[in-house]
Amino acid sequence: MTALNRLQEKIEQWRADHEALKNENAQLRVELSNATGSQGEKDAQIESLRRELEEKDAEIEKIIAQVESLLA
């Protein structure tokens, strides 16, 4: 095998490896994008649940105040 043939084989192998890495990189970018979107949805859900909890706390405080006024 000549040096030129070996060099061509190495170049082709590097080219194939480069393409594989580009494909893997693209796939990882998609996964990262999906994960970021999911995190945003979870954050929105958490905020909604916090607001709901605050509303429930306010309702409980009202009920306690009414009970205290009835007992007084």
mmCIF file as Biopython writes it, N, C-alpha, C and O atoms, coordinates in Angstrom:
data_model
#
loop_
_atom_site.group_PDB
_atom_site.id
_atom_site.type_symbol
_atom_site.label_atom_id
_atom_site.label_alt_id
_atom_site.label_comp_id
_atom_site.label_asym_id
_atom_site.label_entity_id
_atom_site.label_seq_id
_atom_site.pdbx_PDB_ins_code
_atom_site.Cartn_x
_atom_site.Cartn_y
_atom_site.Cartn_z
_atom_site.occupancy
_atom_site.B_iso_or_equiv
_atom_site.auth_seq_id
_atom_site.auth_asym_id
_atom_site.pdbx_PDB_model_num
ATOM 1   N N  . MET A ? 1  ? 0.867   -1.173 0.000  1.0 0.0 1  A 1 
ATOM 2   C CA . MET A ? 1  ? 0.000   0.000  0.000  1.0 0.0 1  A 1 
ATOM 3   C C  . MET A ? 1  ? 0.911   1.233  0.000  1.0 0.0 1  A 1 
ATOM 4   O O  . MET A ? 1  ? 1.868   1.318  0.769  1.0 0.0 1  A 1 
ATOM 5   N N  . THR A ? 2  ? 0.600   2.146  -0.849 1.0 0.0 2  A 1 
ATOM 6   C CA . THR A ? 2  ? 1.438   3.329  -0.951 1.0 0.0 2  A 1 
ATOM 7   C C  . THR A ? 2  ? 1.046   4.352  0.094  1.0 0.0 2  A 1 
ATOM 8   O O  . THR A ? 2  ? -0.034  4.293  0.684  1.0 0.0 2  A 1 
ATOM 9   N N  . ALA A ? 3  ? 1.937   5.275  0.303  1.0 0.0 3  A 1 
ATOM 10  C CA . ALA A ? 3  ? 1.681   6.337  1.281  1.0 0.0 3  A 1 
ATOM 11  C C  . ALA A ? 3  ? 0.461   7.150  0.862  1.0 0.0 3  A 1 
ATOM 12  O O  . ALA A ? 3  ? -0.322  7.578  1.710  1.0 0.0 3  A 1 
ATOM 13  N N  . LEU A ? 4  ? 0.298   7.360  -0.421 1.0 0.0 4  A 1 
ATOM 14  C CA . LEU A ? 4  ? -0.848  8.127  -0.916 1.0 0.0 4  A 1 
ATOM 15  C C  . LEU A ? 4  ? -2.162  7.405  -0.618 1.0 0.0 4  A 1 
ATOM 16  O O  . LEU A ? 4  ? -3.151  8.038  -0.248 1.0 0.0 4  A 1 
ATOM 17  N N  . ASN A ? 5  ? -2.169  6.088  -0.778 1.0 0.0 5  A 1 
ATOM 18  C CA . ASN A ? 5  ? -3.378  5.301  -0.485 1.0 0.0 5  A 1 
ATOM 19  C C  . ASN A ? 5  ? -3.714  5.359  1.000  1.0 0.0 5  A 1 
ATOM 20  O O  . ASN A ? 5  ? -4.874  5.516  1.383  1.0 0.0 5  A 1 
ATOM 21  N N  . ARG A ? 6  ? -2.671  5.230  1.837  1.0 0.0 6  A 1 
ATOM 22  C CA . ARG A ? 6  ? -2.906  5.302  3.284  1.0 0.0 6  A 1 
ATOM 23  C C  . ARG A ? 6  ? -3.437  6.674  3.670  1.0 0.0 6  A 1 
ATOM 24  O O  . ARG A ? 6  ? -4.339  6.794  4.499  1.0 0.0 6  A 1 
ATOM 25  N N  . LEU A ? 7  ? -2.870  7.702  3.060  1.0 0.0 7  A 1 
ATOM 26  C CA . LEU A ? 7  ? -3.325  9.058  3.341  1.0 0.0 7  A 1 
ATOM 27  C C  . LEU A ? 7  ? -4.776  9.244  2.914  1.0 0.0 7  A 1 
ATOM 28  O O  . LEU A ? 7  ? -5.562  9.860  3.635  1.0 0.0 7  A 1 
ATOM 29  N N  . GLN A ? 8  ? -5.131  8.723  1.762  1.0 0.0 8  A 1 
ATOM 30  C CA . GLN A ? 8  ? -6.515  8.826  1.290  1.0 0.0 8  A 1 
ATOM 31  C C  . GLN A ? 8  ? -7.475  8.083  2.211  1.0 0.0 8  A 1 
ATOM 32  O O  . GLN A ? 8  ? -8.576  8.563  2.476  1.0 0.0 8  A 1 
ATOM 33  N N  . GLU A ? 9  ? -7.068  6.920  2.698  1.0 0.0 9  A 1 
ATOM 34  C CA . GLU A ? 9  ? -7.911  6.160  3.624  1.0 0.0 9  A 1 
ATOM 35  C C  . GLU A ? 9  ? -8.116  6.932  4.928  1.0 0.0 9  A 1 
ATOM 36  O O  . GLU A ? 9  ? -9.226  6.995  5.456  1.0 0.0 9  A 1 
ATOM 37  N N  . LYS A ? 10 ? -7.045  7.510  5.432  1.0 0.0 10 A 1 
ATOM 38  C CA . LYS A ? 10 ? -7.164  8.292  6.668  1.0 0.0 10 A 1 
ATOM 39  C C  . LYS A ? 10 ? -8.077  9.497  6.462  1.0 0.0 10 A 1 
ATOM 40  O O  . LYS A ? 10 ? -8.899  9.815  7.321  1.0 0.0 10 A 1 
ATOM 41  N N  . ILE A ? 11 ? -7.930  10.153 5.336  1.0 0.0 11 A 1 
ATOM 42  C CA . ILE A ? 11 ? -8.784  11.315 5.043  1.0 0.0 11 A 1 
ATOM 43  C C  . ILE A ? 11 ? -10.242 10.892 4.972  1.0 0.0 11 A 1 
ATOM 44  O O  . ILE A ? 11 ? -11.111 11.575 5.514  1.0 0.0 11 A 1 
ATOM 45  N N  . GLU A ? 12 ? -10.520 9.783  4.314  1.0 0.0 12 A 1 
ATOM 46  C CA . GLU A ? 12 ? -11.898 9.295  4.224  1.0 0.0 12 A 1 
ATOM 47  C C  . GLU A ? 12 ? -12.435 8.916  5.597  1.0 0.0 12 A 1 
ATOM 48  O O  . GLU A ? 12 ? -13.596 9.187  5.906  1.0 0.0 12 A 1 
ATOM 49  N N  . GLN A ? 13 ? -11.598 8.291  6.424  1.0 0.0 13 A 1 
ATOM 50  C CA . GLN A ? 13 ? -12.023 7.943  7.779  1.0 0.0 13 A 1 
ATOM 51  C C  . GLN A ? 13 ? -12.311 9.196  8.586  1.0 0.0 13 A 1 
ATOM 52  O O  . GLN A ? 13 ? -13.312 9.254  9.300  1.0 0.0 13 A 1 
ATOM 53  N N  . TRP A ? 14 ? -11.453 10.195 8.486  1.0 0.0 14 A 1 
ATOM 54  C CA . TRP A ? 14 ? -11.668 11.456 9.207  1.0 0.0 14 A 1 
ATOM 55  C C  . TRP A ? 14 ? -12.937 12.148 8.724  1.0 0.0 14 A 1 
ATOM 56  O O  . TRP A ? 14 ? -13.677 12.732 9.517  1.0 0.0 14 A 1 
ATOM 57  N N  . ARG A ? 15 ? -13.180 12.078 7.435  1.0 0.0 15 A 1 
ATOM 58  C CA . ARG A ? 15 ? -14.387 12.684 6.872  1.0 0.0 15 A 1 
ATOM 59  C C  . ARG A ? 15 ? -15.639 11.977 7.420  1.0 0.0 15 A 1 
ATOM 60  O O  . ARG A ? 15 ? -16.620 12.626 7.783  1.0 0.0 15 A 1 
ATOM 61  N N  . ALA A ? 16 ? -15.586 10.655 7.473  1.0 0.0 16 A 1 
ATOM 62  C CA . ALA A ? 16 ? -16.716 9.889  8.007  1.0 0.0 16 A 1 
ATOM 63  C C  . ALA A ? 16 ? -16.915 10.198 9.490  1.0 0.0 16 A 1 
ATOM 64  O O  . ALA A ? 16 ? -18.043 10.384 9.945  1.0 0.0 16 A 1 
ATOM 65  N N  . ASP A ? 17 ? -15.810 10.253 10.242 1.0 0.0 17 A 1 
ATOM 66  C CA . ASP A ? 17 ? -15.905 10.595 11.667 1.0 0.0 17 A 1 
ATOM 67  C C  . ASP A ? 17 ? -16.477 11.998 11.852 1.0 0.0 17 A 1 
ATOM 68  O O  . ASP A ? 17 ? -17.293 12.233 12.743 1.0 0.0 17 A 1 
ATOM 69  N N  . HIS A ? 18 ? -16.045 12.915 11.010 1.0 0.0 18 A 1 
ATOM 70  C CA . HIS A ? 18 ? -16.537 14.302 11.095 1.0 0.0 18 A 1 
ATOM 71  C C  . HIS A ? 18 ? -18.043 14.362 10.846 1.0 0.0 18 A 1 
ATOM 72  O O  . HIS A ? 18 ? -18.764 15.057 11.562 1.0 0.0 18 A 1 
ATOM 73  N N  . GLU A ? 19 ? -18.512 13.645 9.847  1.0 0.0 19 A 1 
ATOM 74  C CA . GLU A ? 19 ? -19.948 13.610 9.553  1.0 0.0 19 A 1 
ATOM 75  C C  . GLU A ? 19 ? -20.728 13.001 10.715 1.0 0.0 19 A 1 
ATOM 76  O O  . GLU A ? 19 ? -21.799 13.487 11.077 1.0 0.0 19 A 1 
ATOM 77  N N  . ALA A ? 20 ? -20.182 11.935 11.294 1.0 0.0 20 A 1 
ATOM 78  C CA . ALA A ? 20 ? -20.851 11.295 12.432 1.0 0.0 20 A 1 
ATOM 79  C C  . ALA A ? 20 ? -20.942 12.270 13.603 1.0 0.0 20 A 1 
ATOM 80  O O  . ALA A ? 20 ? -21.973 12.350 14.271 1.0 0.0 20 A 1 
ATOM 81  N N  . LEU A ? 21 ? -19.862 13.010 13.849 1.0 0.0 21 A 1 
ATOM 82  C CA . LEU A ? 21 ? -19.871 13.989 14.939 1.0 0.0 21 A 1 
ATOM 83  C C  . LEU A ? 21 ? -20.849 15.130 14.658 1.0 0.0 21 A 1 
ATOM 84  O O  . LEU A ? 21 ? -21.518 15.614 15.571 1.0 0.0 21 A 1 
ATOM 85  N N  . LYS A ? 22 ? -20.930 15.554 13.416 1.0 0.0 22 A 1 
ATOM 86  C CA . LYS A ? 22 ? -21.897 16.610 13.070 1.0 0.0 22 A 1 
ATOM 87  C C  . LYS A ? 22 ? -23.323 16.128 13.319 1.0 0.0 22 A 1 
ATOM 88  O O  . LYS A ? 22 ? -24.151 16.868 13.850 1.0 0.0 22 A 1 
ATOM 89  N N  . ASN A ? 23 ? -23.603 14.891 12.936 1.0 0.0 23 A 1 
ATOM 90  C CA . ASN A ? 23 ? -24.941 14.339 13.154 1.0 0.0 23 A 1 
ATOM 91  C C  . ASN A ? 23 ? -25.255 14.212 14.644 1.0 0.0 23 A 1 
ATOM 92  O O  . ASN A ? 23 ? -26.359 14.532 15.085 1.0 0.0 23 A 1 
ATOM 93  N N  . GLU A ? 24 ? -24.280 13.746 15.406 1.0 0.0 24 A 1 
ATOM 94  C CA . GLU A ? 24 ? -24.477 13.619 16.847 1.0 0.0 24 A 1 
ATOM 95  C C  . GLU A ? 24 ? -24.693 14.994 17.481 1.0 0.0 24 A 1 
ATOM 96  O O  . GLU A ? 24 ? -25.539 15.151 18.361 1.0 0.0 24 A 1 
ATOM 97  N N  . ASN A ? 25 ? -23.933 15.975 17.035 1.0 0.0 25 A 1 
ATOM 98  C CA . ASN A ? 25 ? -24.068 17.333 17.544 1.0 0.0 25 A 1 
ATOM 99  C C  . ASN A ? 25 ? -25.467 17.883 17.250 1.0 0.0 25 A 1 
ATOM 100 O O  . ASN A ? 25 ? -26.083 18.510 18.112 1.0 0.0 25 A 1 
ATOM 101 N N  . ALA A ? 26 ? -25.959 17.651 16.047 1.0 0.0 26 A 1 
ATOM 102 C CA . ALA A ? 26 ? -27.300 18.111 15.687 1.0 0.0 26 A 1 
ATOM 103 C C  . ALA A ? 26 ? -28.355 17.447 16.562 1.0 0.0 26 A 1 
ATOM 104 O O  . ALA A ? 26 ? -29.301 18.097 17.008 1.0 0.0 26 A 1 
ATOM 105 N N  . GLN A ? 27 ? -28.189 16.148 16.805 1.0 0.0 27 A 1 
ATOM 106 C CA . GLN A ? 27 ? -29.133 15.417 17.652 1.0 0.0 27 A 1 
ATOM 107 C C  . GLN A ? 27 ? -29.105 15.961 19.080 1.0 0.0 27 A 1 
ATOM 108 O O  . GLN A ? 27 ? -30.153 16.128 19.703 1.0 0.0 27 A 1 
ATOM 109 N N  . LEU A ? 28 ? -27.913 16.234 19.593 1.0 0.0 28 A 1 
ATOM 110 C CA . LEU A ? 28 ? -27.794 16.775 20.947 1.0 0.0 28 A 1 
ATOM 111 C C  . LEU A ? 28 ? -28.413 18.161 21.048 1.0 0.0 28 A 1 
ATOM 112 O O  . LEU A ? 28 ? -29.001 18.500 22.074 1.0 0.0 28 A 1 
ATOM 113 N N  . ARG A ? 29 ? -28.289 18.960 20.004 1.0 0.0 29 A 1 
ATOM 114 C CA . ARG A ? 29 ? -28.919 20.285 19.998 1.0 0.0 29 A 1 
ATOM 115 C C  . ARG A ? 29 ? -30.442 20.165 20.081 1.0 0.0 29 A 1 
ATOM 116 O O  . ARG A ? 29 ? -31.094 20.933 20.788 1.0 0.0 29 A 1 
ATOM 117 N N  . VAL A ? 30 ? -30.997 19.199 19.357 1.0 0.0 30 A 1 
ATOM 118 C CA . VAL A ? 30 ? -32.445 18.975 19.394 1.0 0.0 30 A 1 
ATOM 119 C C  . VAL A ? 30 ? -32.869 18.543 20.794 1.0 0.0 30 A 1 
ATOM 120 O O  . VAL A ? 30 ? -33.865 19.034 21.326 1.0 0.0 30 A 1 
ATOM 121 N N  . GLU A ? 31 ? -32.115 17.626 21.386 1.0 0.0 31 A 1 
ATOM 122 C CA . GLU A ? 31 ? -32.437 17.155 22.734 1.0 0.0 31 A 1 
ATOM 123 C C  . GLU A ? 31 ? -32.357 18.292 23.743 1.0 0.0 31 A 1 
ATOM 124 O O  . GLU A ? 31 ? -33.197 18.395 24.637 1.0 0.0 31 A 1 
ATOM 125 N N  . LEU A ? 32 ? -31.351 19.140 23.602 1.0 0.0 32 A 1 
ATOM 126 C CA . LEU A ? 32 ? -31.202 20.277 24.505 1.0 0.0 32 A 1 
ATOM 127 C C  . LEU A ? 32 ? -32.364 21.244 24.343 1.0 0.0 32 A 1 
ATOM 128 O O  . LEU A ? 32 ? -32.887 21.768 25.326 1.0 0.0 32 A 1 
ATOM 129 N N  . SER A ? 33 ? -32.758 21.473 23.116 1.0 0.0 33 A 1 
ATOM 130 C CA . SER A ? 33 ? -33.888 22.362 22.854 1.0 0.0 33 A 1 
ATOM 131 C C  . SER A ? 33 ? -35.168 21.810 23.469 1.0 0.0 33 A 1 
ATOM 132 O O  . SER A ? 33 ? -35.951 22.551 24.065 1.0 0.0 33 A 1 
ATOM 133 N N  . ASN A ? 34 ? -35.375 20.506 23.322 1.0 0.0 34 A 1 
ATOM 134 C CA . ASN A ? 34 ? -36.562 19.873 23.903 1.0 0.0 34 A 1 
ATOM 135 C C  . ASN A ? 34 ? -36.538 19.946 25.421 1.0 0.0 34 A 1 
ATOM 136 O O  . ASN A ? 34 ? -37.567 20.194 26.049 1.0 0.0 34 A 1 
ATOM 137 N N  . ALA A ? 35 ? -35.385 19.735 26.005 1.0 0.0 35 A 1 
ATOM 138 C CA . ALA A ? 35 ? -35.267 19.792 27.461 1.0 0.0 35 A 1 
ATOM 139 C C  . ALA A ? 35 ? -35.538 21.202 27.969 1.0 0.0 35 A 1 
ATOM 140 O O  . ALA A ? 35 ? -36.187 21.383 28.999 1.0 0.0 35 A 1 
ATOM 141 N N  . THR A ? 36 ? -35.043 22.187 27.250 1.0 0.0 36 A 1 
ATOM 142 C CA . THR A ? 36 ? -35.274 23.576 27.644 1.0 0.0 36 A 1 
ATOM 143 C C  . THR A ? 36 ? -36.760 23.903 27.573 1.0 0.0 36 A 1 
ATOM 144 O O  . THR A ? 36 ? -37.292 24.572 28.459 1.0 0.0 36 A 1 
ATOM 145 N N  . GLY A ? 37 ? -37.434 23.431 26.519 1.0 0.0 37 A 1 
ATOM 146 C CA . GLY A ? 37 ? -38.871 23.658 26.394 1.0 0.0 37 A 1 
ATOM 147 C C  . GLY A ? 37 ? -39.645 22.995 27.515 1.0 0.0 37 A 1 
ATOM 148 O O  . GLY A ? 37 ? -40.581 23.576 28.064 1.0 0.0 37 A 1 
ATOM 149 N N  . SER A ? 38 ? -39.250 21.773 27.855 1.0 0.0 38 A 1 
ATOM 150 C CA . SER A ? 38 ? -39.917 21.058 28.940 1.0 0.0 38 A 1 
ATOM 151 C C  . SER A ? 38 ? -39.730 21.786 30.261 1.0 0.0 38 A 1 
ATOM 152 O O  . SER A ? 38 ? -40.654 21.866 31.071 1.0 0.0 38 A 1 
ATOM 153 N N  . GLN A ? 39 ? -38.531 22.318 30.474 1.0 0.0 39 A 1 
ATOM 154 C CA . GLN A ? 39 ? -38.265 23.043 31.714 1.0 0.0 39 A 1 
ATOM 155 C C  . GLN A ? 39 ? -39.146 24.285 31.802 1.0 0.0 39 A 1 
ATOM 156 O O  . GLN A ? 39 ? -39.641 24.621 32.878 1.0 0.0 39 A 1 
ATOM 157 N N  . GLY A ? 40 ? -39.343 24.966 30.679 1.0 0.0 40 A 1 
ATOM 158 C CA . GLY A ? 40 ? -40.207 26.143 30.667 1.0 0.0 40 A 1 
ATOM 159 C C  . GLY A ? 40 ? -41.637 25.787 31.030 1.0 0.0 40 A 1 
ATOM 160 O O  . GLY A ? 40 ? -42.295 26.514 31.774 1.0 0.0 40 A 1 
ATOM 161 N N  . GLU A ? 41 ? -42.115 24.674 30.508 1.0 0.0 41 A 1 
ATOM 162 C CA . GLU A ? 41 ? -43.474 24.222 30.823 1.0 0.0 41 A 1 
ATOM 163 C C  . GLU A ? 41 ? -43.599 23.894 32.302 1.0 0.0 41 A 1 
ATOM 164 O O  . GLU A ? 41 ? -44.602 24.224 32.935 1.0 0.0 41 A 1 
ATOM 165 N N  . LYS A ? 42 ? -42.578 23.244 32.850 1.0 0.0 42 A 1 
ATOM 166 C CA . LYS A ? 42 ? -42.617 22.893 34.269 1.0 0.0 42 A 1 
ATOM 167 C C  . LYS A ? 42 ? -42.588 24.142 35.138 1.0 0.0 42 A 1 
ATOM 168 O O  . LYS A ? 42 ? -43.289 24.221 36.147 1.0 0.0 42 A 1 
ATOM 169 N N  . ASP A ? 43 ? -41.777 25.117 34.745 1.0 0.0 43 A 1 
ATOM 170 C CA . ASP A ? 43 ? -41.733 26.369 35.498 1.0 0.0 43 A 1 
ATOM 171 C C  . ASP A ? 43 ? -43.090 27.067 35.496 1.0 0.0 43 A 1 
ATOM 172 O O  . ASP A ? 43 ? -43.523 27.594 36.521 1.0 0.0 43 A 1 
ATOM 173 N N  . ALA A ? 44 ? -43.759 27.068 34.345 1.0 0.0 44 A 1 
ATOM 174 C CA . ALA A ? 44 ? -45.083 27.685 34.251 1.0 0.0 44 A 1 
ATOM 175 C C  . ALA A ? 44 ? -46.080 26.945 35.130 1.0 0.0 44 A 1 
ATOM 176 O O  . ALA A ? 44 ? -46.914 27.570 35.785 1.0 0.0 44 A 1 
ATOM 177 N N  . GLN A ? 45 ? -46.002 25.630 35.148 1.0 0.0 45 A 1 
ATOM 178 C CA . GLN A ? 45 ? -46.903 24.834 35.976 1.0 0.0 45 A 1 
ATOM 179 C C  . GLN A ? 45 ? -46.648 25.099 37.458 1.0 0.0 45 A 1 
ATOM 180 O O  . GLN A ? 45 ? -47.589 25.209 38.243 1.0 0.0 45 A 1 
ATOM 181 N N  . ILE A ? 46 ? -45.383 25.200 37.836 1.0 0.0 46 A 1 
ATOM 182 C CA . ILE A ? 46 ? -45.045 25.486 39.236 1.0 0.0 46 A 1 
ATOM 183 C C  . ILE A ? 46 ? -45.594 26.845 39.639 1.0 0.0 46 A 1 
ATOM 184 O O  . ILE A ? 46 ? -46.153 26.993 40.726 1.0 0.0 46 A 1 
ATOM 185 N N  . GLU A ? 47 ? -45.441 27.833 38.776 1.0 0.0 47 A 1 
ATOM 186 C CA . GLU A ? 47 ? -45.946 29.173 39.085 1.0 0.0 47 A 1 
ATOM 187 C C  . GLU A ? 47 ? -47.468 29.164 39.231 1.0 0.0 47 A 1 
ATOM 188 O O  . GLU A ? 47 ? -48.015 29.823 40.115 1.0 0.0 47 A 1 
ATOM 189 N N  . SER A ? 48 ? -48.140 28.423 38.369 1.0 0.0 48 A 1 
ATOM 190 C CA . SER A ? 48 ? -49.595 28.306 38.456 1.0 0.0 48 A 1 
ATOM 191 C C  . SER A ? 48 ? -50.008 27.667 39.777 1.0 0.0 48 A 1 
ATOM 192 O O  . SER A ? 48 ? -50.953 28.121 40.423 1.0 0.0 48 A 1 
ATOM 193 N N  . LEU A ? 49 ? -49.304 26.622 40.175 1.0 0.0 49 A 1 
ATOM 194 C CA . LEU A ? 49 ? -49.622 25.949 41.434 1.0 0.0 49 A 1 
ATOM 195 C C  . LEU A ? 49 ? -49.339 26.854 42.635 1.0 0.0 49 A 1 
ATOM 196 O O  . LEU A ? 49 ? -50.055 26.797 43.635 1.0 0.0 49 A 1 
ATOM 197 N N  . ARG A ? 50 ? -48.308 27.681 42.544 1.0 0.0 50 A 1 
ATOM 198 C CA . ARG A ? 50 ? -48.024 28.625 43.630 1.0 0.0 50 A 1 
ATOM 199 C C  . ARG A ? 50 ? -49.146 29.647 43.773 1.0 0.0 50 A 1 
ATOM 200 O O  . ARG A ? 50 ? -49.565 29.967 44.885 1.0 0.0 50 A 1 
ATOM 201 N N  . ARG A ? 51 ? -49.631 30.157 42.644 1.0 0.0 51 A 1 
ATOM 202 C CA . ARG A ? 51 ? -50.750 31.115 42.690 1.0 0.0 51 A 1 
ATOM 203 C C  . ARG A ? 51 ? -51.988 30.460 43.293 1.0 0.0 51 A 1 
ATOM 204 O O  . ARG A ? 51 ? -52.689 31.060 44.108 1.0 0.0 51 A 1 
ATOM 205 N N  . GLU A ? 52 ? -52.244 29.222 42.881 1.0 0.0 52 A 1 
ATOM 206 C CA . GLU A ? 52 ? -53.407 28.498 43.410 1.0 0.0 52 A 1 
ATOM 207 C C  . GLU A ? 52 ? -53.269 28.303 44.920 1.0 0.0 52 A 1 
ATOM 208 O O  . GLU A ? 52 ? -54.248 28.437 45.654 1.0 0.0 52 A 1 
ATOM 209 N N  . LEU A ? 53 ? -52.070 27.989 45.381 1.0 0.0 53 A 1 
ATOM 210 C CA . LEU A ? 53 ? -51.825 27.814 46.805 1.0 0.0 53 A 1 
ATOM 211 C C  . LEU A ? 53 ? -52.052 29.124 47.560 1.0 0.0 53 A 1 
ATOM 212 O O  . LEU A ? 53 ? -52.639 29.124 48.642 1.0 0.0 53 A 1 
ATOM 213 N N  . GLU A ? 54 ? -51.594 30.227 46.999 1.0 0.0 54 A 1 
ATOM 214 C CA . GLU A ? 54 ? -51.808 31.529 47.636 1.0 0.0 54 A 1 
ATOM 215 C C  . GLU A ? 54 ? -53.301 31.842 47.746 1.0 0.0 54 A 1 
ATOM 216 O O  . GLU A ? 54 ? -53.755 32.374 48.759 1.0 0.0 54 A 1 
ATOM 217 N N  . GLU A ? 55 ? -54.062 31.508 46.696 1.0 0.0 55 A 1 
ATOM 218 C CA . GLU A ? 55 ? -55.509 31.735 46.733 1.0 0.0 55 A 1 
ATOM 219 C C  . GLU A ? 55 ? -56.158 30.878 47.824 1.0 0.0 55 A 1 
ATOM 220 O O  . GLU A ? 55 ? -57.022 31.349 48.563 1.0 0.0 55 A 1 
ATOM 221 N N  . LYS A ? 56 ? -55.733 29.627 47.912 1.0 0.0 56 A 1 
ATOM 222 C CA . LYS A ? 56 ? -56.294 28.736 48.939 1.0 0.0 56 A 1 
ATOM 223 C C  . LYS A ? 56 ? -55.941 29.241 50.335 1.0 0.0 56 A 1 
ATOM 224 O O  . LYS A ? 56 ? -56.767 29.194 51.246 1.0 0.0 56 A 1 
ATOM 225 N N  . ASP A ? 57 ? -54.694 29.729 50.500 1.0 0.0 57 A 1 
ATOM 226 C CA . ASP A ? 57 ? -54.293 30.282 51.794 1.0 0.0 57 A 1 
ATOM 227 C C  . ASP A ? 57 ? -55.172 31.478 52.164 1.0 0.0 57 A 1 
ATOM 228 O O  . ASP A ? 57 ? -55.572 31.630 53.318 1.0 0.0 57 A 1 
ATOM 229 N N  . ALA A ? 58 ? -55.468 32.322 51.178 1.0 0.0 58 A 1 
ATOM 230 C CA . ALA A ? 58 ? -56.316 33.489 51.438 1.0 0.0 58 A 1 
ATOM 231 C C  . ALA A ? 58 ? -57.721 33.049 51.840 1.0 0.0 58 A 1 
ATOM 232 O O  . ALA A ? 58 ? -58.321 33.634 52.742 1.0 0.0 58 A 1 
ATOM 233 N N  . GLU A ? 59 ? -58.243 32.027 51.178 1.0 0.0 59 A 1 
ATOM 234 C CA . GLU A ? 59 ? -59.566 31.514 51.527 1.0 0.0 59 A 1 
ATOM 235 C C  . GLU A ? 59 ? -59.575 30.964 52.956 1.0 0.0 59 A 1 
ATOM 236 O O  . GLU A ? 59 ? -60.518 31.193 53.714 1.0 0.0 59 A 1 
ATOM 237 N N  . ILE A ? 60 ? -58.521 30.242 53.310 1.0 0.0 60 A 1 
ATOM 238 C CA . ILE A ? 60 ? -58.428 29.676 54.660 1.0 0.0 60 A 1 
ATOM 239 C C  . ILE A ? 60 ? -58.383 30.797 55.694 1.0 0.0 60 A 1 
ATOM 240 O O  . ILE A ? 60 ? -59.040 30.715 56.731 1.0 0.0 60 A 1 
ATOM 241 N N  . GLU A ? 61 ? -57.618 31.831 55.416 1.0 0.0 61 A 1 
ATOM 242 C CA . GLU A ? 61 ? -57.537 32.971 56.336 1.0 0.0 61 A 1 
ATOM 243 C C  . GLU A ? 61 ? -58.910 33.624 56.518 1.0 0.0 61 A 1 
ATOM 244 O O  . GLU A ? 61 ? -59.267 34.018 57.628 1.0 0.0 61 A 1 
ATOM 245 N N  . LYS A ? 62 ? -59.674 33.738 55.437 1.0 0.0 62 A 1 
ATOM 246 C CA . LYS A ? 62 ? -61.030 34.307 55.523 1.0 0.0 62 A 1 
ATOM 247 C C  . LYS A ? 62 ? -61.912 33.449 56.427 1.0 0.0 62 A 1 
ATOM 248 O O  . LYS A ? 62 ? -62.624 33.957 57.293 1.0 0.0 62 A 1 
ATOM 249 N N  . ILE A ? 63 ? -61.846 32.140 56.207 1.0 0.0 63 A 1 
ATOM 250 C CA . ILE A ? 63 ? -62.675 31.226 56.995 1.0 0.0 63 A 1 
ATOM 251 C C  . ILE A ? 63 ? -62.291 31.303 58.465 1.0 0.0 63 A 1 
ATOM 252 O O  . ILE A ? 63 ? -63.165 31.320 59.331 1.0 0.0 63 A 1 
ATOM 253 N N  . ILE A ? 64 ? -60.996 31.349 58.759 1.0 0.0 64 A 1 
ATOM 254 C CA . ILE A ? 64 ? -60.551 31.442 60.143 1.0 0.0 64 A 1 
ATOM 255 C C  . ILE A ? 64 ? -61.048 32.739 60.786 1.0 0.0 64 A 1 
ATOM 256 O O  . ILE A ? 64 ? -61.479 32.744 61.938 1.0 0.0 64 A 1 
ATOM 257 N N  . ALA A ? 65 ? -60.982 33.836 60.029 1.0 0.0 65 A 1 
ATOM 258 C CA . ALA A ? 65 ? -61.464 35.122 60.548 1.0 0.0 65 A 1 
ATOM 259 C C  . ALA A ? 65 ? -62.970 35.061 60.837 1.0 0.0 65 A 1 
ATOM 260 O O  . ALA A ? 65 ? -63.432 35.597 61.844 1.0 0.0 65 A 1 
ATOM 261 N N  . GLN A ? 66 ? -63.733 34.406 59.949 1.0 0.0 66 A 1 
ATOM 262 C CA . GLN A ? 66 ? -65.176 34.285 60.173 1.0 0.0 66 A 1 
ATOM 263 C C  . GLN A ? 66 ? -65.475 33.438 61.389 1.0 0.0 66 A 1 
ATOM 264 O O  . GLN A ? 66 ? -66.370 33.765 62.167 1.0 0.0 66 A 1 
ATOM 265 N N  . VAL A ? 67 ? -64.726 32.335 61.567 1.0 0.0 67 A 1 
ATOM 266 C CA . VAL A ? 67 ? -64.930 31.471 62.723 1.0 0.0 67 A 1 
ATOM 267 C C  . VAL A ? 67 ? -64.595 32.228 63.999 1.0 0.0 67 A 1 
ATOM 268 O O  . VAL A ? 67 ? -65.318 32.143 64.992 1.0 0.0 67 A 1 
ATOM 269 N N  . GLU A ? 68 ? -63.498 32.967 63.966 1.0 0.0 68 A 1 
ATOM 270 C CA . GLU A ? 68 ? -63.118 33.752 65.152 1.0 0.0 68 A 1 
ATOM 271 C C  . GLU A ? 68 ? -64.155 34.806 65.486 1.0 0.0 68 A 1 
ATOM 272 O O  . GLU A ? 68 ? -64.419 35.062 66.661 1.0 0.0 68 A 1 
ATOM 273 N N  . SER A ? 69 ? -64.749 35.424 64.468 1.0 0.0 69 A 1 
ATOM 274 C CA . SER A ? 69 ? -65.770 36.440 64.730 1.0 0.0 69 A 1 
ATOM 275 C C  . SER A ? 69 ? -67.043 35.794 65.289 1.0 0.0 69 A 1 
ATOM 276 O O  . SER A ? 69 ? -67.732 36.404 66.106 1.0 0.0 69 A 1 
ATOM 277 N N  . LEU A ? 70 ? -67.357 34.581 64.863 1.0 0.0 70 A 1 
ATOM 278 C CA . LEU A ? 70 ? -68.525 33.890 65.379 1.0 0.0 70 A 1 
ATOM 279 C C  . LEU A ? 70 ? -68.318 33.460 66.841 1.0 0.0 70 A 1 
ATOM 280 O O  . LEU A ? 70 ? -69.259 33.463 67.634 1.0 0.0 70 A 1 
ATOM 281 N N  . LEU A ? 71 ? -67.101 33.098 67.179 1.0 0.0 71 A 1 
ATOM 282 C CA . LEU A ? 71 ? -66.792 32.660 68.523 1.0 0.0 71 A 1 
ATOM 283 C C  . LEU A ? 71 ? -66.649 33.821 69.501 1.0 0.0 71 A 1 
ATOM 284 O O  . LEU A ? 71 ? -66.729 33.635 70.715 1.0 0.0 71 A 1 
ATOM 285 N N  . ALA A ? 72 ? -66.440 35.009 68.965 1.0 0.0 72 A 1 
ATOM 286 C CA . ALA A ? 72 ? -66.226 36.166 69.855 1.0 0.0 72 A 1 
ATOM 287 C C  . ALA A ? 72 ? -67.497 36.701 70.442 1.0 0.0 72 A 1 
ATOM 288 O O  . ALA A ? 72 ? -67.467 37.668 71.203 1.0 0.0 72 A 1 
#
